[in-house]
Amino acid sequence: MKDTLCAICGGSLQNQKVTIDRLVDNRLYLFENVQVQACDSCQEIWIPGNEVERMEQAIKGQIKPRKQIVVPVY
């Protein structure tokens, strides 16, 4: 992750670990400790390709989850 300026607002990007949720085919996936760059001005996040690939593999069932949780839906 080389870029240090946000492409949206020009703010400074900082390396952070975040939790990302994805809803795919009515299934909720949570990805913890995803390494991203986050803008300190507009809060936009930039996810590197290797992290996106890992998330896609998990959604396709190629990676087993570390844990599963029950989420109530109303």
C-alpha positions in Angstrom: 0.0 0.0 0.0 2.1 2.9 -1.3 -0.4 5.7 -1.7 -0.6 8.2 1.2 -3.2 10.6 -0.2 -6.9 9.8 -0.6 -8.1 9.8 -4.2 -11.5 11.2 -3.1 -10.5 14.2 -0.9 -6.7 14.4 -0.8 -6.6 13.6 2.9 -3.9 11.5 4.5 -4.2 7.7 4.4 -3.4 5.6 7.5 -2.9 1.9 7.8 -5.6 0.3 9.9 -7.2 -3.0 10.7 -11.0 -3.0 10.4 -14.0 -5.3 10.3 -15.8 -5.4 7.0 -19.3 -6.8 6.4 -20.6 -8.1 3.1 -24.1 -9.2 2.3 -24.1 -11.8 -0.6 -27.2 -13.7 -1.6 -28.8 -12.9 1.8 -25.8 -14.2 3.7 -23.9 -11.9 5.9 -20.1 -12.3 6.0 -17.9 -10.6 8.5 -14.2 -10.2 7.9 -12.2 -9.2 11.0 -8.7 -7.6 11.1 -8.7 -6.6 7.4 -5.6 -4.4 6.7 -6.8 -1.3 4.8 -5.8 2.3 4.3 -8.3 4.7 5.8 -8.6 8.5 5.0 -8.4 10.6 8.2 -10.5 13.3 6.5 -13.4 11.6 4.7 -13.2 8.1 6.2 -13.1 6.4 2.8 -11.2 3.0 3.0 -9.0 1.4 0.4 -8.8 -2.4 0.5 -5.7 -3.9 -1.1 -6.2 -6.6 -3.8 -4.8 -9.4 -1.7 -7.4 -8.7 1.1 -10.2 -8.5 -1.5 -9.1 -11.9 -3.0 -9.1 -13.5 0.5 -12.7 -12.2 1.1 -13.8 -13.5 -2.3 -12.3 -16.9 -1.6 -14.1 -17.1 1.7 -17.4 -16.2 0.2 -16.9 -18.9 -2.5 -16.3 -21.4 0.3 -12.6 -21.9 -0.5 -11.6 -20.8 3.0 -13.3 -22.1 6.2 -14.5 -19.5 8.7 -12.7 -19.3 12.1 -16.1 -19.0 13.8 -19.8 -18.6 13.1 -22.2 -16.4 15.1 -26.0 -16.2 15.2 -27.4 -12.9 14.2 -31.1 -12.1 14.9 -33.0 -10.7 12.0 -36.2 -8.7 12.5 
